[in-house]
């Protein structure tokens, strides 16, 4: 819980993934869905394109708790 003097962290690194990490779409990303990175499943958002379940993806940005991915071709 935050005290009145505490400020929330802005754009902190995600604790489970980093920009450049590779994973696999666990569900279709239209643009949001679930992806698996190592042993962790995360909610992610595709950067502008539909991604089929099972397709390899890469983290291209982390915006607060929002993980943005793109398909690897």
C-alpha positions in Angstrom: 0.0 0.0 0.0 1.3 3.5 -0.8 1.6 6.2 1.8 0.7 9.7 0.7 4.4 10.5 0.3 5.1 7.5 -1.9 5.0 7.8 -5.6 4.2 4.8 -7.9 7.1 3.5 -10.0 6.9 4.7 -13.6 7.6 2.2 -16.4 9.4 -0.2 -14.2 10.9 -3.4 -15.6 8.6 -6.4 -15.7 9.7 -9.0 -13.2 9.4 -12.0 -15.5 10.4 -10.8 -19.0 12.6 -8.3 -20.6 12.7 -6.6 -24.0 14.2 -9.1 -26.5 12.9 -12.2 -24.7 11.3 -14.9 -27.0 8.2 -16.8 -26.2 5.2 -18.5 -27.7 1.6 -17.3 -28.1 -0.5 -19.6 -25.9 -3.8 -18.2 -27.2 -4.5 -16.1 -30.3 -3.4 -12.5 -29.8 -6.1 -10.2 -31.3 -4.3 -8.0 -30.2 -4.4 -9.2 -26.5 -4.0 -12.7 -25.3 -1.7 -15.1 -23.3 1.9 -16.1 -24.0 4.4 -18.5 -22.4 7.9 -17.4 -21.6 10.0 -20.2 -20.0 7.6 -21.5 -17.3 5.5 -18.4 -17.0 2.2 -17.4 -18.7 1.6 -13.7 -19.1 -1.0 -11.4 -20.6 0.5 -9.7 -23.6 -0.5 -7.4 -26.4 0.5 -7.8 -30.0 1.9 -4.8 -31.8 -0.7 -4.2 -34.5 -1.0 -7.7 -36.1 -3.0 -10.9 -35.4 -0.8 -13.6 -33.9 -1.9 -17.3 -34.0 -1.7 -19.6 -31.0 1.6 -21.4 -31.1 3.5 -18.8 -33.1 6.9 -17.6 -31.8 6.9 -14.0 -30.4 9.4 -11.5 -29.1 9.0 -8.8 -26.5 9.5 -5.4 -28.1 8.4 -3.1 -25.3 7.3 -3.0 -21.7 5.1 -0.2 -20.7 4.4 -0.4 -17.0 2.7 -3.8 -16.6 1.9 -4.0 -20.3 4.0 -6.4 -22.3 4.1 -5.7 -26.1 5.1 -8.4 -28.5 5.5 -9.0 -32.2 5.5 -12.3 -34.1 8.9 -13.7 -35.2 8.9 -14.5 -38.9 
